[in-house]
Amino acid sequence: MESIHEGICSVGHGGISILNGIPTGYGAAVAVDLQAESCVMERGIEVQQSDLVNAVMEYFHKSTGKRYGVKINSGIPAGMGLKSSSAVSVALIESLQKATGLSGYPPLLSALISREVGLSVTGAFDDAVAAYHGGSFLTNNTAMAIEQRIDFDWETVFVLLLDGKRGIAGPEILRKHSSEFMEAVRLARSGDITGAMNLNGRLVAEHLGYSMEPIRTADRYGAIASGITGNGPAVFALFREGQEGPLVDCFSRRGKTMVVRPIMHDGSD
């Protein structure tokens, strides 16, 4: 058994959006090989000063009457739409569960806490499920239930352009366009995952006021799908592995660029 004196650690994965959960209540994400690690100790480490971490820590304090130290190490760029908050949250919740013996499904707790304290419009249950398990899932974020596991094409890579410039509109405006986004939900349910990603990513770009130019550039370089992930500002472009090089060179001249790979479901329930 892990010793809390040495630190009890868990990890969560970053991800890329297939369906933004705000407009319809249905969300989907695919986990990628970016990680956040949470290590919980009995004392000696200050609690990270972020609203999300503090909200989770307060939840466990109310449940156990104890306070713990925690150290978060994340390789996921924050505030980019790459699911960094969900990855940190599920990792922290799982490590605290190991330390305290409390039970519960970490993605559900993450979504409930995030929504309760106003850190997420929907609770981001889809992001939390992918962050916890790896793989890809379609979820009903209103009911906080998994609808189906998605059979993603694992022989692919994502090229990411981390531009850092937010769209001109707030994400709540996406709800006004729910009928358009429901077509992306229909595509995902039917198994056309790249079609769903393409439509969703472009609708988000259009309605939040992002430039379409990087997305059109990705298309010219042969991307299978491209668009905005989450609420942005990161642009993703999906390629067959080995075909991404020219776009990486192009995007690298514009700003910070990363190449990440989707990761399969870990096999847990």
N, C-alpha and C positions, 0 to 999 in steps of 0.2 A: 504493500500500500504506500502511496506517495506521502511524504512527510510535509506538513504545512510549514515546518521550520525551514525546510529547504526550498519551498515554493511548489505550489500545485498549479500546473499549467495546462492550458487548452488552446486550440487554434480555431480560427474562422477564416473562410475564404472570401476574397473579393469576387466580383461578378460583373456581367454585362447584361443589360436589359434585352429581353425578347418582347415583353409587353409592359408598358408603364401602367402601374396599378391605379393611378389617380382617376383617369377618365371613366372607367367602367367598373372598377372594383375587382377586376381580374388582372393578375400580374403573373409574370414569368421572368426568370433570370437563369443564366447559366454560370456556374462557378468557374473561375479561372485561377491560374497558379500564382496568385498574389495572396499573402497571408497576414493576418494579425494574430499575435499571441498575447494571452493574458496569463500572468502568474500571480497567484494569491498567496500572501504570507500573513502570519499571525500579527506581526508588528515589524517596524523598522523601515517600511516603505510608505511614502506619502500617497494618499489617494490622488489619482490623476484629476486635474481640475477641468473636467468637461461635463456638460450637462448630462450627457448620456451615461457616462461612467458613474457619476454621482447619483443619478436616478436608480441605476441598478444596485449600487452599493446600499442606498437607503432602503430599497425593497428588502434586501437580505438582512439589513440591520433590524428592520421592523419584525421580520420573521424569526430571528434568532436572538436578538438582543446583543449581538456582538458586532464589533467593527474589525475590519481586516485591512491590511495594506495590499496594494495591488500595483503591479508594473505592467504597462501595456507597451508592446513593441509591434509596430505596424509597418509593413512594406507596401501598403495600399495608399496611393495618393488620395488625400481627403478632399471632400467637397467637389468631386469630379463626376459623380454618378457611377462610381465603381464599387458601390456597396460597402464602403469602409466602415460606416456606422454599424451596419448589421453584422459585419464580421467581428468587430470589436465586441459588440453586445453579446452575441452567442458564445464567443470564447470566454468572456468574463462570466456569464451566467453558468456555463458548464464548469469552469474552474471553481466558482463559489459553491456549486452543488457538490462537487467532490470534497470540498473543504468542510461543508456543513452537514452533508447527508440529506439535504432537502431534495425533493424530487420535482419533476415537472419537465415539460417539453421545452427546451431552450428557445427554439424559434417562436413558439407561442408566447412565452414570457417576454421575449424581446419585443415582439409586436405590441403586446398589451402595455408594456412599460413605455415604449416609444410613443404610442398614441395617447396614453393617459397624460403624459407630461408635455405633449405638444411638440415632440421632436420629429414627428413624421405625420404627414397628412393621412396616410392609410394604416400606419403601423409597419408597412413594408414586410409583411409576412412572407411574400414570395422571395424577397432578397434574403431574409433570415433563414428560410429553409435551404436555399442553395448554399448559403454561407456555412451552414451547419453540416450538411450531408455531402457537399460537392454535388456534381451532376446538374441536372436541369429539371425544373418543376413548373407546372401551371397551377396557380392557386386562386381560390376565392378569398380575397383579402377582407371582404366584409364579414364573411362567416369564419375567417381564419381557418380554412380547411384546404388540404391538398386535393386538387381535382384530378391531376394525372402527372405521371413522370414523363418527361420528354426524352425521346431518343435523339439526342444531338449528334451531329457529325463530328466525331472526336479527332479526325485526321485533318484538323483545321487550325488556323492561328488567327488571332485578332491583332491588327495594327491599331494603336491608339494615338491620337493626337490630343495632347493635354494643353489646350489653348489657354484655359484659365479665364476666359471672358464669358460671363453669364449672359443668358438671353435677356431681352428687354421686358418680358412678361413673367409674372409669377406662375408657378405650376398649377395653382387652383383653376386657372383659365382653361386647362385641358378638359375639365368636366363639361364645359359648354360644347365640346366636340365629341361627346361620347359615341355618337352614332358612327362617326368615322373610325374611331378606335375599335369598335365592335367588329369591324371587318378584319382587323388584325387578330382579334381573339378567335374569330371563326377560322382563319387560316391556321393558327396554332393548334386548335382543336382537331383540325383535319390532317395535321401532320406536316403542313407546309411551314416549317419553322423559319427558314430563311426569308420566305415571303412575309411572314409575320414581323420578323425583325426589321426588314426593309421598310415596310409600311409604317410600323410604329416609330422607328427612328427618324423617319422623314416628317411624320406628322408632329412629333415633338419639336423638331427643328423649326418647322413652319410656324406652329402656334406659339412657341416661346420666343420667336424672333431671332433665331440663330441664322448665321450665314449658311447658305446651301453650297457654297463654293467648295469647301473641303470634301463634302459628300459627293459632289459631281466629280471632283478629282479622283476620289477612290473608285468611282464607277469607271472612269476612263482607264484606270490601271487594272481593271478586271475584278474588282471586289464582288464576292458572291452576295453580300449584303453590307449595308453601311447606314450610318445615321448617328443620332445622339443617344447615348446610354443614360438611363435614369432621367433626371432633369437637366443633365449636362453639368459642365460644358464639354466633357470629353466626347470626341468623335471616334467611333469604332468603324473598322473595315474588316470584314471576314474574308479569308483567303484559304484555298487549299495550301497545306504546308509546303513550303518551298517556292511559292509563287508570290510571296509578299515583298521580296527585296526591293523592286523598283519604287513601290509606294513608301516603304520605309525611308529610302533615300530622299524622296520628294518631301514627305512630312517632316523629316529631320531638318530640312532647310527652313521650315516654317516655325517650329517650336519643339518643345519636349515631346519625344516620341518613344513609345514602348511597344514591344511585341510580347503578347501573353498567349497562353494556351488554355483551352477548356479542360477541365478535369472531371473525371467520371465520378459517379455516385459511389460513396464509400461502402455501400452494402448494408448499412444500418437501416433499421425501420424508421 
